[in-house]
Amino acid sequence: KIIAIGDIHGSKKWKEIVSLALGGKWEQAKCLFENCLPLCKSLFLETNPQGVKYAMQWLGKSSARLRLPLLEVEKQVQGKIKQAIVALALPHFQAITNQQVQ
């Protein structure tokens, strides 16, 4: 299986970024991409695809089993990946919560 960063954050968000860019709405696309940039950077703090594999496993989208030559991501990097994922997810969950309250 090919693992893409878009799988972690959601392909709809990446589709929106690409659509905005193709439509010439560069500032909007850039703003959305900049929101995703901390996650992108954290996923590649160690050798690819270890960070991506860890994030997919943490989200329950992949098994934790690693095959050689992959190694487990260091604890410090795991924390940075989790922080980036949570930071991206919070606005989504806050929006859902706000809709439920109304």
Steps between C-alpha positions, in 0.01 A plus 500: 500500500622847419483726803446867432500796734151575372380173651598628841341840483222409262494497125218756489728764651778426249249503214381840619857635510573375147165626366559846645850513354383383158225760517755775555398557863860486617459679833217271612692190390814625674310567823352148505836346414675695776254347747618156384870585490582409865362151438694466175821605672448272801439197278844536346708567811625145458556288193197469272263310539551437872319817614213448256470135604493602869230763440283253307541245779417759770183589311405132472540491121799263496655228712788574735706220343816624331711306253871551462661740427236715676554585864262641757482879506671655803269602789575870455402484133189298586393785729553760227298295250215457750503874580480592132213258435305624803559865403351432156208301640396743776328758277303218334383360834428847636279570197311174553456576870376852425244364252375247756461770767288725278 
